[in-house]
Amino acid sequence: MLSKNHNFPGNVQIKVKETTTEVSIEQATEFFRRWKYVNCWHANKYESAAMWKLYAKSNEAVAIKTTYQNLINCLPPAVEIGMVKYHDYDAGWSPPYGSVSFSLAMKRMSFEHEKEVRLIMDYGTPILKNGKLDFEKKNPNVGIDLKLDIRELIDKVYISPDSPSWFFDIVESVIKTYGYSESFTLHQSKLAELP
């Protein structure tokens, strides 16, 4: 999304190998939104009651905890990773030069509480025989599968603060059944307890 008052040049150049294509910033943004995949994480030292409320649609929910370094170690090199930037879209800021993914790593100020880390991956951007991008092709995929070693990725698993005890037992059983008991620990969130 661009600011209503952005002062970015009208066109951008996208270089693929030795071929450069000049398109409007709006075309580039729309194209890369169709051909890049995004995965989102919450960065915080502590659990967030707001995040449980927003993203756990029932009391039977889990959250996994990892580190930034674990994410980097588990991901293929083609994945871009970074903190989302929050902007006032009506204030007239300019998007950064030189980054075609910038619009996928920005959100409105009202989402700043999410402290979001985003993973962005280009997967199968269509290129014509002349080396230019194929702006007409539609992406048939709704997502992609990345093969990760969850033993390296996950540090802890948390159970929703308001979940019933039977749900903890089921998650614990699944972790044991699939041989992950030695890899990470399971914890009941303490957010529902009195301080």
N, CA and C of each residue as an Amber inpcrd file, in Angstrom:
protein
   585
   0.8390000  -1.1700000   0.0000000   0.0000000   0.0000000   0.0000000
   0.8880000   1.2380000   0.0000000   0.5080000   2.2290000  -0.7650000
   1.2800000   3.4500000  -0.8630000   0.5660000   4.5820000  -0.1480000
   1.3330000   5.5410000   0.3280000   0.7590000   6.7370000   0.9100000
  -0.0220000   7.4840000  -0.1490000  -1.1060000   8.1370000   0.2730000
  -1.8800000   8.9480000  -0.6760000  -1.0360000  10.0910000  -1.2230000
  -0.0490000  10.5000000  -0.4550000   0.7850000  11.6400000  -0.8500000
   2.2280000  11.2350000  -1.1420000   2.4660000   9.9600000  -1.5290000
   3.8500000   9.5140000  -1.7140000   4.5400000  10.3430000  -2.8000000
   5.8460000  10.5390000  -2.5970000   6.5990000  11.3100000  -3.5910000
   7.6160000  10.4330000  -4.3110000   7.3230000   9.1330000  -4.3700000
   8.1700000   8.1870000  -5.0960000   8.0170000   8.4800000  -6.5880000
   9.0530000   8.3010000  -7.3880000   8.9250000   8.5400000  -8.8280000
   7.7930000   7.7210000  -9.4270000   7.2180000   8.1900000 -10.5170000
   6.0760000   7.5320000 -11.1400000   6.3660000   6.1220000 -11.6000000
   7.5890000   5.8220000 -12.0150000   7.9360000   4.4940000 -12.5010000
   9.1260000   3.9320000 -11.7380000   9.2060000   2.6120000 -11.7090000
  10.3590000   1.9390000 -11.1150000  10.9270000   0.9800000 -12.1490000
  12.1790000   0.6560000 -11.9850000  12.8230000  -0.3100000 -12.8720000
  13.0370000  -1.5970000 -12.1000000  12.5760000  -2.6860000 -12.6960000
  12.7550000  -4.0050000 -12.0910000  13.7360000  -4.7650000 -12.9730000
  14.8340000  -5.1700000 -12.3680000  15.8690000  -5.8710000 -13.1330000
  15.8090000  -7.3650000 -12.8260000  15.6660000  -8.1570000 -13.8640000
  15.7040000  -9.6120000 -13.7610000  16.8120000 -10.0680000 -14.6990000
  17.8670000 -10.6280000 -14.0950000  19.0660000 -11.0020000 -14.8480000
  19.5910000  -9.7720000 -15.5840000  19.6590000  -9.8030000 -16.9230000
  20.1910000  -8.6550000 -17.6630000  19.0960000  -7.7570000 -18.2380000
  17.8250000  -8.0760000 -17.9700000  16.7310000  -7.3270000 -18.5680000
  16.0700000  -6.4210000 -17.5370000  15.8650000  -5.1660000 -17.9170000
  15.2150000  -4.2020000 -17.0360000  13.8530000  -3.8470000 -17.6030000
  12.8390000  -3.8820000 -16.7410000  11.4800000  -3.5180000 -17.1280000
  11.0860000  -2.2870000 -16.3250000  10.5350000  -1.2800000 -17.0070000
  10.0690000  -0.0840000 -16.3060000   8.5510000  -0.1300000 -16.2210000
   8.0360000  -0.0240000 -14.9830000   6.5890000  -0.0600000 -14.7530000
   6.2390000   0.9630000 -13.6780000   4.9580000   1.2300000 -13.5320000
   4.5340000   2.1420000 -12.4650000   4.7240000   1.4560000 -11.1190000
   4.8620000   2.2560000 -10.0830000   5.0270000   1.7000000  -8.7360000
   3.7990000   0.8750000  -8.3550000   2.6230000   1.2880000  -8.8110000
   1.3950000   0.5550000  -8.5070000   1.4030000  -0.8220000  -9.1880000
   1.8740000  -0.8740000 -10.4580000   1.9680000  -2.1630000 -11.1680000
   2.9530000  -3.0930000 -10.4730000   4.0980000  -2.5410000 -10.0910000
   5.1200000  -3.3560000  -9.4170000   4.5850000  -3.9060000  -8.1090000
   3.9090000  -3.0540000  -7.3380000   3.3590000  -3.4820000  -6.0480000
   2.3470000  -4.6070000  -6.2420000   1.4210000  -4.4330000  -7.1790000
   0.4000000  -5.4590000  -7.4410000   1.0340000  -6.7510000  -7.9360000
   2.0140000  -6.6480000  -8.8200000   2.6780000  -7.8390000  -9.3650000
   3.3550000  -8.6420000  -8.2530000   4.1080000  -7.9540000  -7.4020000
   4.8350000  -8.6870000  -6.3650000   3.9220000  -9.1920000  -5.2670000
   2.7980000  -8.5720000  -5.0710000   1.8200000  -9.1240000  -4.1230000
   1.2630000 -10.4550000  -4.6290000   1.1800000 -10.6260000  -5.9370000
   0.6690000 -11.8810000  -6.5070000   1.7090000 -12.9890000  -6.4920000
   3.0050000 -12.6370000  -6.5580000   4.0440000 -13.6440000  -6.7460000
   4.9850000 -13.8030000  -5.5600000   4.7210000 -13.1300000  -4.4740000
   5.5320000 -13.3150000  -3.2700000   4.6400000 -13.8760000  -2.1710000
   5.2320000 -14.6840000  -1.3180000   4.4990000 -15.3180000  -0.2330000
   4.9890000 -14.7530000   1.0870000   4.0490000 -14.5880000   2.0220000
   4.3460000 -13.9230000   3.2900000   3.9550000 -14.8340000   4.4440000
   4.7950000 -14.8680000   5.4790000   4.5110000 -15.5850000   6.7110000
   4.8080000 -14.6160000   7.8530000   3.9200000 -14.5450000   8.8390000
   4.0200000 -13.5120000   9.8720000   4.2300000 -14.0990000  11.2670000
   5.0440000 -13.3940000  12.0510000   5.3630000 -13.7740000  13.4280000
   5.2400000 -12.5490000  14.3240000   5.0190000 -12.7840000  15.6020000
   4.9510000 -11.7110000  16.5990000   6.2710000 -11.7030000  17.3700000
   6.9290000 -10.5430000  17.4500000   8.2040000 -10.4360000  18.1660000
   7.9710000  -9.7520000  19.5090000   8.2380000 -10.4780000  20.5670000
   8.0420000  -9.9170000  21.8990000   8.7960000 -10.7670000  22.9060000
   9.2310000 -10.1360000  23.9780000   9.9010000 -10.8710000  25.0460000
   8.9090000 -11.6940000  25.8630000   7.6740000 -11.2110000  25.9120000
   6.6540000 -11.8280000  26.7560000   5.4350000 -12.1880000  25.9180000
   4.6210000 -13.0800000  26.4550000   3.3550000 -13.4040000  25.8030000
   2.4790000 -12.1540000  25.7540000   1.6210000 -12.1000000  24.7780000
   0.7290000 -10.9530000  24.6160000  -0.7210000 -11.4150000  24.7220000
  -1.4460000 -10.8720000  25.7220000  -2.8660000 -11.1930000  25.8660000
  -3.6360000 -10.7460000  24.6260000  -3.2460000  -9.6110000  24.0540000
  -3.9160000  -9.1000000  22.8490000  -3.7460000 -10.0590000  21.6750000
  -2.5540000 -10.6190000  21.5210000  -2.3190000 -11.5240000  20.3990000
  -3.1120000 -12.8250000  20.5690000  -3.2110000 -13.3400000  21.7980000
  -4.0340000 -14.5280000  22.0310000  -5.4750000 -14.2230000  21.6360000
  -5.9600000 -13.0490000  22.0560000  -7.3530000 -12.6750000  21.7860000
  -7.6120000 -12.4950000  20.2890000  -6.6810000 -11.8630000  19.6020000
  -6.8590000 -11.5790000  18.1830000  -6.7430000 -12.8150000  17.2920000
  -5.8030000 -13.6820000  17.5890000  -5.4710000 -14.7540000  16.6450000
  -5.8580000 -16.1560000  17.0850000  -6.1680000 -16.3510000  18.3430000
  -6.6680000 -17.6540000  18.8010000  -8.1860000 -17.5390000  18.8270000
  -8.8370000 -18.1260000  17.8710000 -10.2870000 -17.9710000  17.7430000
 -11.0750000 -18.9000000  18.6670000 -10.3720000 -19.7080000  19.4440000
 -11.0260000 -20.5420000  20.4510000 -10.0380000 -20.7200000  21.6000000
 -10.4780000 -21.3430000  22.6620000  -9.5910000 -21.6120000  23.7990000
  -8.6620000 -22.7910000  23.5290000  -8.9500000 -23.5540000  22.4930000
  -8.1010000 -24.6830000  22.1220000  -7.1010000 -24.1990000  21.0690000
  -6.0780000 -23.4710000  21.5240000  -5.0970000 -22.8830000  20.6030000
  -3.6880000 -23.0370000  21.1740000  -2.7200000 -23.0550000  20.2710000
  -1.3180000 -23.1260000  20.6750000  -0.5440000 -21.9850000  20.0140000
   0.5470000 -21.6170000  20.6420000   1.4910000 -20.6570000  20.0600000
   2.8720000 -21.2830000  20.1730000   3.6760000 -21.1230000  19.1370000
   5.0370000 -21.6430000  19.2220000   6.0040000 -20.4880000  19.4160000
   7.0390000 -20.7430000  20.1760000   8.0540000 -19.7370000  20.4410000
   9.3530000 -20.1700000  19.7630000   9.9660000 -19.2200000  19.0870000
  11.2540000 -19.4560000  18.4540000  12.1000000 -18.2130000  18.6590000
  13.2590000 -18.1990000  18.0370000  14.1050000 -17.0070000  18.0620000
  14.3100000 -16.5380000  16.6310000  14.7030000 -15.3010000  16.4910000
  14.9950000 -14.7360000  15.1700000  16.0800000 -15.5680000  14.4950000
  17.1050000 -15.9470000  15.2750000  18.2120000 -16.7350000  14.7150000
  17.7440000 -18.1170000  14.2730000  16.8660000 -18.7410000  15.0520000
  16.3320000 -20.0470000  14.6550000  15.5790000 -19.9500000  13.3320000
  14.7950000 -18.8830000  13.1760000  14.0790000 -18.6790000  11.9090000
  15.0650000 -18.5830000  10.7560000  16.0810000 -17.7500000  10.9120000
  17.0830000 -17.5720000   9.8550000  17.7560000 -18.8990000   9.5220000
  18.1250000 -19.6580000  10.5520000  18.8180000 -20.9340000  10.3380000
  17.9600000 -21.9630000   9.6060000  16.6440000 -21.9160000   9.8050000
  15.7450000 -22.9180000   9.2240000  15.2820000 -22.5870000   7.8110000
  15.3910000 -21.3360000   7.4190000  14.7990000 -20.9110000   6.1520000
  15.7710000 -21.0030000   4.9880000  15.2510000 -21.2230000   3.7780000
  16.1190000 -21.1730000   2.6010000  16.6550000 -19.7570000   2.4120000
  17.8140000 -19.6010000   1.7790000  18.4150000 -18.2740000   1.6040000
  17.5430000 -17.2930000   0.8200000  16.6190000 -17.7960000   0.0140000
  15.7750000 -16.9090000  -0.8000000  14.7350000 -16.1530000   0.0200000
  14.5330000 -16.5250000   1.2750000  13.5180000 -15.8820000   2.1000000
  14.0810000 -14.6030000   2.7120000  13.3550000 -13.4990000   2.5040000
  13.7070000 -12.2380000   3.1450000  13.0320000 -12.2160000   4.5050000
  13.7210000 -11.7050000   5.5220000  13.1450000 -11.6510000   6.8670000
  13.4300000 -10.2850000   7.4670000  12.4320000  -9.7370000   8.1560000
  12.6380000  -8.4460000   8.7970000  11.4030000  -7.9800000   9.5390000
  11.5860000  -6.9170000  10.3060000  10.4890000  -6.3220000  11.0640000
   9.6030000  -5.5080000  10.1220000   8.3090000  -5.5950000  10.3360000
   7.3590000  -4.7670000   9.5960000   7.5340000  -3.3150000  10.0520000
   7.4130000  -2.4020000   9.1030000   7.4650000  -0.9670000   9.4030000
   6.0310000  -0.4470000   9.4210000   5.7260000   0.3590000  10.4230000
   4.3730000   0.8960000  10.5690000   4.3940000   2.3730000  10.1900000
   3.4330000   2.7680000   9.3290000   3.4370000   4.1230000   8.7870000
   2.0480000   4.7470000   8.8250000   2.0470000   6.0590000   8.8710000
   0.8270000   6.8330000   8.7010000   0.6990000   7.0920000   7.2070000
  -0.2080000   6.3920000   6.5540000  -0.3200000   6.4660000   5.1020000
  -0.8310000   7.8150000   4.6050000  -1.3800000   8.6180000   5.4990000
  -1.8730000   9.9310000   5.1020000  -0.8460000  11.0390000   5.3330000
   0.3040000  10.6920000   5.8890000   1.2760000  11.7170000   6.2860000
   2.2790000  12.0860000   5.1920000   2.2760000  11.3800000   4.0800000
   3.1520000  11.7730000   2.9810000   4.5580000  11.2140000   3.0320000
   4.7800000  10.0630000   3.6860000   6.1100000   9.4390000   3.7160000
   6.4340000   8.8700000   2.3420000   7.6990000   8.5890000   2.1180000
   8.1250000   7.9850000   0.8510000   8.5930000   6.5670000   1.0880000
   8.2030000   5.6130000   0.2270000   8.7200000   4.2560000   0.3670000
  10.2110000   4.2310000   0.0640000  10.9180000   3.2410000   0.5890000
  12.3680000   3.1820000   0.3690000  12.7200000   2.8610000  -1.0710000
  13.8000000   3.4210000  -1.5480000  14.2890000   3.1240000  -2.8950000
  15.0090000   1.7820000  -2.8870000  14.9360000   1.0660000  -3.9980000
  15.7500000  -0.1290000  -4.1790000  15.1610000  -1.4130000  -3.6530000
  13.9810000  -1.3810000  -3.0570000  13.4040000  -2.6040000  -2.5110000
  12.0570000  -2.8690000  -3.1730000  11.9670000  -3.9860000  -3.8940000
  10.6970000  -4.3120000  -4.5500000   9.6990000  -4.9280000  -3.5750000
  10.1420000  -5.3710000  -2.4120000   9.2460000  -6.0100000  -1.4430000
   8.7350000  -5.0350000  -0.3980000   9.1070000  -3.7560000  -0.5010000
   8.8080000  -2.8460000   0.5870000   7.3240000  -2.8120000   0.9500000
   6.4450000  -2.8910000  -0.0570000   5.0200000  -2.7740000   0.2400000
   4.4890000  -3.9870000   1.0020000   5.2090000  -5.0970000   0.9700000
   4.7910000  -6.2930000   1.7020000   5.2990000  -6.2920000   3.1410000
   6.0820000  -5.2980000   3.4930000   6.6430000  -5.2360000   4.8470000
   6.2330000  -3.9440000   5.5520000   5.0810000  -3.4040000   5.1580000
   4.5890000  -2.1920000   5.7940000   3.1120000  -2.3450000   6.1280000
   2.7270000  -1.7160000   7.2400000   1.3330000  -1.7450000   7.6660000
   0.9610000  -0.3920000   8.2640000  -0.3260000  -0.1950000   8.4630000
  -0.8170000   1.0250000   9.1000000  -0.3610000   1.0870000  10.5610000
  -0.2950000   2.2990000  11.0950000   0.1270000   2.5060000  12.4840000
  -0.7830000   1.7680000  13.4770000  -2.0460000   1.5940000  13.1300000
  -2.9850000   0.9550000  14.0570000  -2.6490000  -0.5120000  14.3400000
  -1.7030000  -1.0860000  13.5650000  -1.2840000  -2.4710000  13.8030000
   0.0590000  -2.5600000  14.5380000   0.5670000  -1.4470000  14.9940000
   1.9020000  -1.4100000  15.6020000   2.0310000  -2.3480000  16.8060000
   0.9300000  -2.6000000  17.5040000   0.9530000  -3.4940000  18.6710000
   1.3570000  -4.9210000  18.2930000   1.2540000  -5.2680000  17.0040000
   1.5830000  -6.6320000  16.5820000   3.0820000  -6.9090000  16.5990000
   3.9150000  -5.8880000  16.5110000   5.3750000  -6.0800000  16.4970000
   5.7430000  -7.2420000  15.5750000   5.3400000  -7.0870000  14.3370000
   5.3900000  -8.2090000  13.4030000   6.7340000  -8.3920000  12.7090000
   7.1590000  -9.6420000  12.6610000   8.2980000 -10.0620000  11.8440000
   7.6930000 -10.7510000  10.6290000   8.1570000 -10.3740000   9.4390000
   7.6230000 -10.9710000   8.2230000   8.6910000 -11.7170000   7.4590000
   8.2940000 -12.8770000   6.9590000   9.1100000 -13.6420000   6.0340000
   8.4820000 -13.4500000   4.6550000   9.2990000 -13.0990000   3.6740000
   8.8020000 -12.8790000   2.3200000   9.6260000 -13.7300000   1.3680000
   8.9140000 -14.5020000   0.5370000   9.6080000 -15.3650000  -0.4060000
   9.0210000 -15.2160000  -1.7960000   9.9000000 -15.0270000  -2.7630000
   9.5150000 -15.0080000  -4.1660000   9.5590000 -16.4630000  -4.6310000
   8.4690000 -16.9190000  -5.2150000   8.4180000 -18.3180000  -5.6100000
   7.7650000 -18.4350000  -6.9790000   8.5630000 -18.4830000  -8.0110000
   8.0330000 -18.7140000  -9.3400000   7.6140000 -17.4810000 -10.0920000
   8.2530000 -16.3310000  -9.8350000   7.9100000 -15.1270000 -10.5840000
   8.0240000 -15.4190000 -12.0790000   6.9510000 -15.1640000 -12.8480000
   6.9570000 -15.5200000 -14.2730000   7.7970000 -14.5610000 -15.1180000
   8.6600000 -15.1460000 -15.9370000   9.5310000 -14.3600000 -16.8120000
   9.3000000 -14.8260000 -18.2510000   9.0950000 -13.8590000 -19.1480000
   8.8930000 -14.1690000 -20.5620000  10.2160000 -14.5580000 -21.2210000
  10.1550000 -15.0930000 -22.4320000  11.3710000 -15.5120000 -23.1440000
  12.3360000 -14.3570000 -23.3890000  11.8060000 -13.1440000 -23.5120000
  12.6770000 -11.9850000 -23.7330000  13.3100000 -11.4740000 -22.4340000
  13.0450000 -12.1810000 -21.3050000  13.6470000 -11.8220000 -20.0250000
  12.8310000 -10.8520000 -19.1960000  11.7460000 -10.3360000 -19.7590000
  10.9030000  -9.3850000 -19.0150000   9.8980000 -10.1460000 -18.1560000
   9.3670000  -9.4580000 -17.1470000   8.3600000 -10.0590000 -16.2860000
   7.0390000 -10.1990000 -17.0260000   6.3430000 -11.3040000 -16.7650000
   5.0530000 -11.5520000 -17.3820000   3.9580000 -11.0010000 -16.4630000
   3.5240000  -9.7740000 -16.7360000   2.5430000  -9.1110000 -15.8820000
   1.1310000  -9.6470000 -16.0830000   0.9160000 -10.4350000 -17.1230000
  -0.4200000 -10.9460000 -17.4230000  -0.7090000 -12.2820000 -16.7310000
   0.3250000 -13.0410000 -16.4230000   0.1400000 -14.3900000 -15.8750000
  -0.4360000 -14.3170000 -14.4590000  -1.3820000 -15.1970000 -14.1970000
  -1.9960000 -15.3070000 -12.8690000  -1.3070000 -16.4300000 -12.0930000
  -1.1500000 -16.2420000 -10.8220000  -0.5180000 -17.2490000  -9.9730000
  -1.5520000 -18.3110000  -9.5930000  -1.3480000 -19.5810000  -9.9800000
  -2.3260000 -20.6230000  -9.6590000  -2.2170000 -21.1280000  -8.2130000
  -1.1430000 -20.7860000  -7.5190000  -0.9130000 -21.3020000  -6.1620000
  -1.4710000 -20.3510000  -5.1100000  -2.0580000 -20.9300000  -4.0640000
  -2.5290000 -20.1070000  -2.9540000  -1.5090000 -20.0760000  -1.8160000
  -0.5160000 -20.9130000  -1.8980000   0.5240000 -20.9660000  -0.8790000
   1.6280000 -21.9040000  -1.3190000   2.6640000 -22.0050000  -0.5030000
   3.7630000 -22.9250000  -0.7930000   4.1190000 -23.6800000   0.4780000
   4.7080000 -24.8410000   0.2970000   5.1940000 -25.6360000   1.4270000
   6.6970000 -25.4520000   1.5310000   7.1520000 -25.0860000   2.7140000
   8.5890000 -25.0380000   2.9780000   8.9190000 -26.1820000   3.9200000
   9.9160000 -26.9500000   3.5940000  10.3340000 -28.0470000   4.4560000
  11.2990000 -27.4960000   5.5090000  10.8610000 -27.5050000   6.7640000
  11.6680000 -26.9980000   7.8730000  11.8630000 -28.0980000   8.9020000
  12.9720000 -28.0390000   9.6100000  13.2030000 -28.9550000  10.7220000
  12.6460000 -28.2820000  11.9710000  11.4570000 -28.7140000  12.4130000
  10.8430000 -28.0260000  13.5460000  11.6040000 -28.2490000  14.8510000
  12.4770000 -29.2470000  14.8740000  13.3200000 -29.4290000  16.0580000
  14.2850000 -28.2460000  16.2160000  14.7100000 -27.6920000  15.0900000
  15.5830000 -26.5170000  15.1230000  14.7950000 -25.2280000  15.2830000
  13.5620000 -25.2180000  14.7830000  12.7640000 -24.0020000  14.7870000
  12.1420000 -23.6930000  16.1480000  11.5000000 -24.6850000  16.7520000
  10.6740000 -24.4370000  17.9440000  11.4870000 -24.5640000  19.2320000
  11.3310000 -23.5530000  20.1050000  11.9190000 -23.6080000  21.4510000
  10.8930000 -24.1220000  22.4610000   9.6820000 -23.5610000  22.3930000
   8.6180000 -23.9180000  23.3310000   7.2810000 -23.8680000  22.6070000
   6.3220000 -24.6040000  23.1500000   4.9420000 -24.5310000  22.6870000
   4.1020000 -24.1010000  23.8770000   3.2490000 -23.0910000  23.6610000
   2.3590000 -22.5900000  24.7080000   0.9220000 -22.9330000  24.3800000
   0.1890000 -23.3190000  25.4190000  -1.2360000 -23.6020000  25.2980000
  -1.9930000 -22.3420000  25.7160000  -3.0770000 -22.0330000  25.0310000
  -3.9010000 -20.8610000  25.3080000  -4.1970000 -20.7110000  26.8050000
  -4.1770000 -19.4650000  27.3160000  -4.3900000 -19.2520000  28.7540000
  -5.7230000 -19.7850000  29.2820000  -6.7400000 -19.8260000  28.4430000
  -8.0640000 -20.2620000  28.8990000  -8.4400000 -21.6670000  28.4260000
  -7.4610000 -22.4160000  27.9680000  -7.7810000 -23.7440000  27.4440000
  -8.0930000 -24.7220000  28.5800000  -8.9550000 -25.6900000  28.3060000
  -9.2450000 -26.7220000  29.3110000  -8.0570000 -27.6770000  29.4580000
  -7.9670000 -28.3360000  30.5880000  -6.8220000 -29.2110000  30.8710000
  -6.7140000 -30.3600000  29.8660000  -7.8610000 -30.8580000  29.3700000
  -7.8180000 -31.9600000  28.4060000  -7.0760000 -31.5610000  27.1390000
  -7.1320000 -30.2570000  26.7620000  -6.4510000 -29.8160000  25.5550000
  -4.9350000 -29.8730000  25.7240000  -4.4610000 -29.4980000  26.9070000
  -3.0290000 -29.6180000  27.2140000  -2.5930000 -31.0690000  27.0350000
  -3.3840000 -31.9960000  27.5820000  -3.0570000 -33.4240000  27.5100000
  -2.9920000 -33.9210000  26.0670000  -3.9040000 -33.4490000  25.2240000
  -3.9080000 -33.8650000  23.8110000  -2.6530000 -33.3540000  23.1040000
  -2.3200000 -32.0790000  23.3130000  -1.1300000 -31.5140000  22.6530000
   0.1230000 -32.2360000  23.1380000   0.1940000 -32.5040000  24.4290000
   1.3430000 -33.2280000  24.9770000   1.4570000 -34.6200000  24.3560000
   0.3180000 -35.2920000  24.1750000   0.2990000 -36.6150000  23.5740000
   0.7870000 -36.5730000  22.1210000   0.3650000 -35.5630000  21.3700000
   0.7920000 -35.4240000  19.9710000   2.3030000 -35.1900000  19.9040000
   2.8210000 -34.3460000  20.7830000   4.2670000 -34.0730000  20.8080000
   5.0460000 -35.3550000  21.0930000   4.5630000 -36.1440000  22.0510000
   5.2400000 -37.4150000  22.3720000   5.1270000 -38.4130000  21.2310000
   3.9240000 -38.5430000  20.6550000   3.6750000 -39.4980000  19.5710000
   4.6170000 -39.2660000  18.3880000   4.8600000 -38.0040000  18.0610000
   5.7000000 -37.6860000  16.8980000   7.1730000 -37.4720000  17.2460000
   7.5330000 -37.7860000  18.4910000   8.9390000 -37.8000000  18.8810000
   9.5870000 -36.4430000  19.1050000   8.7910000 -35.4450000  19.5140000
   9.3560000 -34.1100000  19.7260000   9.5680000 -33.7510000  21.1990000
   9.3150000 -34.6690000  22.0960000   9.4220000 -34.3830000  23.5300000
  10.8040000 -33.8880000  23.9300000  11.8350000 -34.3980000  23.2820000
  13.2040000 -34.0030000  23.6160000  13.6060000 -32.7000000  22.9340000
  12.8370000 -32.2570000  21.9570000  13.2200000 -31.0970000  21.1480000
  12.7420000 -29.7720000  21.7160000  11.5390000 -29.7520000  22.2810000
  11.0140000 -28.5090000  22.8500000  10.0400000 -28.8320000  23.9660000
   9.7460000 -27.8230000  24.7690000   8.9040000 -28.0350000  25.9420000
   7.5120000 -27.4540000  25.7240000   6.5510000 -27.9920000  26.4640000
   5.1540000 -27.5700000  26.3960000   4.8050000 -26.8390000  27.6880000
   4.1180000 -25.6890000  27.5530000   3.7780000 -24.8670000  28.7190000
   2.3500000 -24.3680000  28.6180000   1.6630000 -24.3540000  29.7290000
   0.3550000 -23.6950000  29.8080000   0.6220000 -22.2100000  30.0030000
   0.0080000 -21.3690000  29.1890000   0.1530000 -19.9280000  29.3590000
  -0.3300000 -19.5200000  30.7400000   0.4070000 -18.6250000  31.3720000
   0.0460000 -18.1600000  32.7230000  -0.7000000 -16.8280000  32.6940000
  -1.0970000 -16.3790000  31.5270000  -1.7480000 -15.0750000  31.4190000
  -3.1080000 -15.0270000  32.1360000  -3.7660000 -16.1800000  32.3330000
  -5.0630000 -16.2040000  33.0110000  -4.9190000 -16.2390000  34.5310000
  -3.6900000 -16.4480000  35.0210000  -3.4660000 -16.4920000  36.4730000
  -3.4270000 -15.0940000  37.0700000  -3.7720000 -14.9960000  38.3500000
  -3.6520000 -13.7020000  39.0330000  -2.1730000 -13.3720000  39.2240000
  -1.8080000 -12.0840000  39.1030000  -0.3780000 -11.7160000  39.2910000
   0.0680000 -11.8610000  40.7250000
